[in-house]
């Protein structure tokens, strides 16, 4: 076989499937895995595609099997493992060669790695890949950051392996260094909110209405035919209809209610706060996962407060819940796009937000019918940068606002937690309140810290007459 077009390090779940996808699209790929037995097993299971796979047992052999300029994808556990692989590869590479980190990296790490490799005249691309195992194998959504000249070298491969939306590849170059990984991080943050909101509806129907998982699953399957059509609603419906082979019970009923997380949701929130943004729906979803892991505490709390009575309102109808979920979801995306916009300004990435919505239309976990409309709305221009103000979404929010309010009110009255829904509603209500309550916050700050305030009449006096303030004790 002639030399491979591209190399790949890390034949775990994602790396193995991405390699098969590359080979299937006609590109010879050289592969390396730290544990060599994994490489052997991978090649043995690749069937006819093994003709386009070059197994390498050392980094030297991997590099030797690549056409120049050499390009190596790293698909290993995020963090120190990525640095270890970079350290192993760089002494073997020549100026103009490139390393592509396709894992879920913190974009600050990507910026650091890009700068360090640039010093060595090597190129570094941060490539966000979404779609899980199935996406990696048959077409993920791909978000690229790095210099455009490097991307041009591998663009044909990336566009061939990416998911397609009406023939257009769901892969885009977003800007330099960490831009692609940041878009992927925010994608994951939105994914957290999306998943949490679906789980909150499940909770209201299970604990409020006493519905069985299969009934809730059937409702989700029905919603998946309407404006909520999305991968996450679809799989939630399927999950809820699945029995446990061992007990015959619904599978969700035998799963411990403690959610894992690997950090991308948290990174989204941390970076958003750094940028002066507050993605409260995403933060609520991260918090809900963290609280879920405090199982023993929750059990003690349940016993301690078991006797607290609630006086629930009438539970929202299925139609209201559908409208509430749609409205809350749009609000979560509004917050996600605002983070992207803020980061774009801060890091001078010039991110194309519509392009983000476009590459998320297929292949990735948050793919949904709504994203096509979101891309169109962003291209038309968002009033005040708010998706919820864009005419086509303002209309949906207007239709769903009452249902969202009823859902949050019902949940509060029934003592059922809906942190993402509640935060979505609070954000929406804040963003439609022309005079808020920060006048008092400013007065408090000036009272105790002489921080000053702006007057609505534009007057010059920036401090209150606090020495004469009335004590109401
Ligand atoms: P796996 O756990 O399946 O595989 C991890 C891989 O990393 C293995 O090949 C392992 O090699 C290798 N590795 C770990 N440490 C080192 C090291 N120090 N040096 C060299 N190789 C090392 O991970 P995934 O495929 O699930 O994930 C890979 C990346 O993709 C992660 O960043 C993940 O966050 C991201 N990702 C995962 C998705 C998913 O759905 N799973 C979706 C999107 C992104 P060995 O066999 O020798 O241990």
Boltz pocket constraint, residues with backbone or C-beta under 6 A from the ligand:
constraints:
  - pocket:
      binder: B
      contacts: [[A, 9], [A, 10], [A, 11], [A, 12], [A, 13], [A, 14], [A, 15], [A, 33], [A, 34], [A, 35], [A, 38], [A, 75], [A, 76], [A, 77], [A, 78], [A, 80], [A, 81], [A, 82], [A, 84], [A, 85], [A, 102], [A, 103], [A, 104], [A, 105], [A, 129], [A, 130], [A, 131], [A, 132], [A, 133], [A, 262]]
      max_distance: 6.0
